Amino acid sequence: MTNPRTTALWAAAALALVLLVVLVSSSDTLWTSWPGAAVRFGGVAAVAVGLYTLAGRWDRRARSERA
């Protein structure tokens, strides 16, 4: 069972991250400076981690079907 305090903490962190991305992407000066670069890099890293996780899940599923 998931701890509600942990869920609330992750939700607050996700909300803060979304607000930061919205703030940075709405301003041309912030988007072209280092905060924009950090947001763009974070987005690329998040996509890479998501694809890696998905590939691992597919690999585990394929291995379990072969066994």
C-alpha distances in whole Angstrom, upper triangle without the diagonal:
4,6,9,12,11,11,14,16,15,17,20,20,21,23,25,26,26,29,30,31,33,35,36,37,39,41,44,44,41,40,43,42,40,37,37,38,34,33,34,34,30,30,32,29,26,28,29,25,24,27,26,23,24,27,25,22,26,27,24,24,28,28,26,28,31,30
4,6,9,7,7,11,12,12,13,16,17,17,19,21,22,23,25,27,28,29,31,32,33,35,38,40,41,37,37,40,39,36,33,34,34,31,29,31,30,27,27,29,26,23,25,27,23,22,25,25,21,23,26,24,22,25,27,24,25,29,29,27,29,32,32
4,5,5,6,9,10,11,12,14,16,17,19,20,21,23,25,26,27,29,31,32,33,35,37,40,40,37,36,39,38,36,33,34,34,31,29,32,31,27,28,30,28,25,27,28,25,24,27,27,24,25,28,27,25,28,30,28,28,32,32,30,33,36,35
4,5,5,6,9,10,10,12,14,15,16,18,20,21,22,24,26,27,28,30,31,33,35,38,39,35,35,38,37,35,32,33,34,30,28,31,31,27,27,30,28,25,27,29,26,25,28,28,25,27,30,28,27,30,32,30,30,34,34,33,35,38,37
4,5,5,6,9,10,11,12,14,15,17,18,20,21,23,24,26,27,29,30,32,34,37,37,33,33,37,35,33,30,31,32,29,27,30,29,26,27,29,27,24,27,29,25,25,29,29,26,28,31,29,28,31,33,31,32,36,36,35,37,40,39
4,5,5,6,9,10,11,12,14,15,17,18,20,21,23,24,26,27,28,30,32,35,35,31,31,34,33,31,28,29,29,26,25,27,26,23,24,26,24,21,24,25,22,22,25,25,22,24,27,26,25,28,30,28,29,32,33,32,34,37,36
4,5,5,6,9,10,11,12,14,15,16,18,20,21,22,24,26,27,28,31,34,34,31,30,33,33,30,27,28,29,26,24,26,26,22,22,25,23,20,22,24,21,20,24,24,21,23,26,25,23,27,29,27,28,31,32,31,33,36,36
4,6,5,6,9,10,10,12,14,15,16,18,20,21,22,24,26,27,29,32,33,29,29,32,32,29,26,27,28,25,23,26,26,22,23,26,24,21,24,26,23,22,26,27,24,25,29,28,27,30,32,31,31,35,35,34,37,40,39
4,5,5,6,9,10,11,12,14,15,17,18,20,21,23,24,26,28,31,31,27,27,30,29,27,24,25,26,23,21,24,24,20,21,24,22,19,23,24,21,21,25,25,23,25,28,27,26,30,31,30,31,35,35,35,37,40,39
4,5,5,6,9,10,10,12,14,15,16,18,20,21,22,24,26,29,29,26,25,28,28,25,22,23,24,20,19,21,21,17,18,21,19,16,19,21,18,18,21,22,19,21,25,24,23,26,28,27,28,31,32,32,34,37,37
4,5,5,6,9,10,10,12,14,15,16,18,20,21,22,25,28,28,25,25,28,27,26,22,23,24,21,19,21,22,18,18,21,20,17,20,22,20,19,22,23,21,22,26,26,24,27,30,29,29,33,34,33,35,38,38
4,5,5,6,9,10,11,12,14,15,16,18,20,21,23,26,27,23,23,27,26,24,20,21,23,20,18,21,22,18,19,22,21,18,21,23,21,21,25,26,24,25,29,28,28,31,33,32,33,36,37,37,39,41,42
4,5,5,6,9,10,11,12,14,15,17,18,20,22,24,25,21,21,24,23,21,18,19,20,17,15,18,18,15,16,19,17,15,18,20,18,18,22,23,21,23,26,26,26,29,31,30,31,34,35,35,37,40,40
4,5,5,6,9,10,11,12,14,15,16,18,20,23,24,20,20,23,23,21,17,18,19,16,14,16,17,13,13,17,16,13,16,18,16,16,20,21,19,21,24,24,24,26,29,28,29,32,33,33,35,38,39
4,5,5,6,9,10,11,12,14,15,16,19,22,23,19,19,23,22,21,17,18,20,17,15,18,19,15,15,19,19,16,18,21,20,19,23,24,23,24,27,28,27,30,32,32,32,35,37,37,38,41,42
4,5,5,6,9,10,10,12,14,15,17,20,20,17,17,21,20,18,15,16,18,15,13,16,17,14,15,19,18,16,19,22,20,20,24,25,24,26,29,29,29,31,34,33,34,37,39,39,41,43,44
4,5,5,6,9,10,11,12,14,16,18,19,15,15,18,18,16,12,13,15,12,10,13,14,11,11,15,14,13,15,18,17,17,20,22,21,23,26,26,26,29,31,31,32,35,36,36,38,41,42
4,5,5,6,9,10,10,12,15,17,18,15,15,18,18,17,14,13,16,13,10,13,15,12,11,15,16,13,15,19,18,17,21,23,22,23,26,27,27,29,31,32,32,35,37,37,38,41,42
4,5,5,6,9,10,11,13,16,17,14,14,18,18,17,13,13,16,14,12,15,17,14,14,18,18,17,19,22,21,21,24,26,25,27,30,31,30,33,35,35,36,39,40,41,42,45,46
4,5,5,6,8,10,11,14,14,11,11,15,14,13,9,10,13,11,9,12,14,12,12,16,16,15,18,21,20,21,24,25,25,26,29,30,30,33,35,35,36,39,40,41,42,45,46
4,5,5,6,8,10,13,14,10,10,13,13,13,9,8,11,10,7,9,12,10,10,13,14,13,15,18,18,18,21,23,23,24,27,28,29,30,33,34,34,37,38,39,40,43,44
4,6,5,6,9,12,13,11,10,14,15,15,12,11,14,13,10,12,15,14,13,16,18,16,18,21,22,21,24,26,26,27,29,31,31,33,35,36,37,39,41,41,43,45,47
4,6,5,7,10,11,8,9,13,13,13,10,10,13,13,11,13,16,15,15,18,20,19,21,23,24,24,26,28,29,30,32,34,34,36,38,39,40,42,44,44,46,48,50
4,6,6,8,9,5,6,9,9,10,7,6,10,10,8,10,13,13,13,16,17,17,19,21,22,23,25,27,27,29,31,32,33,35,37,38,39,41,43,44,45,47,49
4,6,7,9,7,6,9,11,12,9,7,10,11,9,10,13,13,12,15,17,17,18,21,22,22,24,26,27,28,30,32,32,34,36,37,38,40,42,43,44,46,48
4,7,9,8,8,11,13,14,12,10,14,15,12,13,17,17,16,19,21,20,21,24,25,25,27,30,30,31,33,35,35,37,39,40,41,43,45,46,47,49,51
4,6,5,6,9,10,12,11,9,13,14,13,14,17,18,17,20,22,22,23,26,27,27,29,31,32,33,35,37,38,39,41,43,43,45,47,48,49,51,53
4,6,5,6,9,12,11,9,12,14,13,13,17,18,18,19,22,23,23,26,27,28,29,32,33,34,35,37,38,39,41,43,44,45,48,49,50,52,54
4,6,5,6,10,9,9,11,14,13,14,17,18,19,20,23,23,25,27,28,29,31,33,34,35,37,39,40,41,43,44,46,47,49,50,52,53,55
4,6,5,7,6,6,9,10,10,12,14,15,16,18,20,20,22,24,25,26,28,30,31,32,34,36,37,38,40,41,43,44,46,47,49,51,52
4,6,8,7,4,7,9,8,9,12,13,13,15,17,18,19,21,23,24,25,27,29,30,31,33,34,36,37,39,40,42,43,45,46,48,50
4,7,8,6,7,10,11,10,13,15,15,16,18,20,21,22,24,26,27,28,30,31,33,35,36,37,39,41,42,43,45,47,48,49,51
4,6,6,6,9,10,11,12,14,16,17,18,20,22,23,24,26,28,29,30,32,33,35,36,38,39,41,42,44,45,47,48,50,52
4,5,5,6,9,10,10,12,14,15,16,18,20,21,22,24,26,26,28,30,31,32,34,36,37,38,40,42,43,45,46,48,49
4,5,5,6,9,10,10,12,14,15,16,18,20,21,22,24,25,27,28,30,31,33,34,36,37,39,40,42,43,45,47,48
4,5,5,6,8,10,11,12,14,15,17,18,20,21,23,24,26,27,29,30,32,33,35,36,37,39,41,42,44,45,47
4,5,5,6,8,10,11,12,14,15,16,18,20,21,22,24,26,27,28,30,32,33,35,36,37,39,41,42,43,45
4,5,5,6,9,10,10,12,14,15,16,18,20,21,22,24,25,27,28,30,31,33,34,36,37,39,40,42,43
4,5,5,6,9,10,10,12,14,15,16,18,20,21,22,24,26,27,28,30,31,33,34,36,37,39,41,42
4,5,5,6,9,10,11,12,14,15,17,18,20,21,23,24,26,27,29,30,32,33,35,36,38,39,41
4,5,5,6,9,10,10,12,14,15,16,18,20,21,22,24,26,27,29,30,31,33,35,36,38,39
4,5,5,6,9,10,10,12,14,15,16,18,20,21,22,24,25,27,28,30,31,33,35,36,38
4,5,5,6,9,10,11,12,14,15,16,18,20,21,23,24,26,27,29,30,32,33,35,36
4,5,5,6,9,10,11,12,14,15,17,18,20,21,22,24,26,27,29,30,32,33,35
4,5,5,6,9,10,10,12,14,15,16,18,20,21,23,24,26,27,29,30,32,33
4,5,5,6,9,10,11,12,14,15,16,18,20,21,22,24,26,27,29,30,32
4,5,5,6,9,10,10,12,14,15,16,18,20,21,22,24,26,27,29,30
4,5,5,6,9,10,11,12,14,15,16,18,20,21,22,24,26,27,29
4,5,5,6,9,10,11,12,14,15,16,18,20,21,23,24,26,27
4,5,5,6,9,10,11,12,14,15,16,18,20,21,23,25,26
4,5,5,6,9,10,10,12,14,15,16,18,20,21,23,25
4,5,5,6,9,10,10,12,14,15,16,18,20,21,23
4,5,5,6,9,10,11,12,14,15,17,18,20,21
4,5,5,6,9,10,11,12,14,15,17,19,20
4,5,5,6,9,10,10,12,14,15,17,19
4,5,5,6,9,10,11,12,14,15,17
4,5,5,6,9,10,11,12,14,16
4,6,5,6,9,10,11,12,14
4,5,5,6,9,10,11,13
4,5,5,6,9,10,11
4,5,5,6,9,10
4,6,5,6,9
4,5,5,6
4,5,5
4,6
4
